[in-house]
């Protein structure tokens, strides 16, 4: 759930898995900067998990795990 420097995204990319969307939950600014540097706008940052709204959670949980078909 907590993304850190985005290593899960690196693994997904290295395995050539086709995903629709990649969400990141992270609050450490240094880690977020690393993710942005490595992955650009292919990552949607959700910020602090404590501030997730019910609306955001409903959108996320309606997606299949990792966006895989």
JOKAFEN-V356905 format. One record per residue. N is the residue number from 1. RES is the residue in one small letter. SS is DSSP state (hx for helix, st for strand, lp for the rest). PHI is phi in radians with two decimals (none if undefined). Layout:
# JOKAFEN-V356905
n->{N:N}
res->{RES:RES}
ss->{SS:SS}
phi->{PHI:PHI}
This chain:
# JOKAFEN-V356905
n->{1:2:3:4:5:6:7:8:9:10:11:12:13:14:15:16:17:18:19:20:21:22:23:24:25:26:27:28:29:30:31:32:33:34:35:36:37:38:39:40:41:42:43:44:45:46:47:48:49:50:51:52:53:54:55:56:57:58:59:60:61:62:63:64:65:66:67:68:69}
res->{x:x:x:x:x:x:x:x:x:x:x:x:x:x:x:x:x:x:x:x:x:x:x:x:x:x:x:x:x:x:x:x:x:x:x:x:x:x:x:x:x:x:x:x:x:x:x:x:x:x:x:x:x:x:x:x:x:x:x:x:x:x:x:x:x:x:x:x:x}
ss->{lp:st:lp:lp:lp:lp:hx:hx:hx:hx:hx:hx:hx:hx:lp:lp:lp:lp:lp:lp:lp:st:st:st:st:lp:lp:lp:hx:hx:hx:hx:hx:hx:hx:hx:hx:hx:hx:hx:hx:hx:st:st:st:lp:lp:lp:hx:hx:hx:lp:lp:hx:hx:hx:hx:hx:hx:hx:hx:lp:lp:lp:hx:hx:hx:lp:lp}
phi->{none:-1.62:-1.43:1.06:-1.70:1.43:-1.15:-1.10:-1.14:-1.08:-1.09:-1.00:-1.12:-1.16:-1.50:0.95:-1.39:-1.59:-2.09:-1.43:-2.69:-2.19:-1.76:-2.14:-1.99:-2.76:-2.06:-1.33:-1.04:-1.08:-1.14:-1.08:-1.12:-1.11:-1.04:-1.10:-1.12:-1.41:-2.20:0.99:-1.59:-1.44:-2.03:-1.76:-1.50:-1.75:1.39:-1.32:-1.05:-1.23:-1.90:-1.17:-1.54:-1.05:-1.07:-1.12:-1.11:-1.11:-1.13:-1.15:-1.24:-1.39:-1.51:-1.27:-0.83:1.04:1.30:-1.36:-1.60}
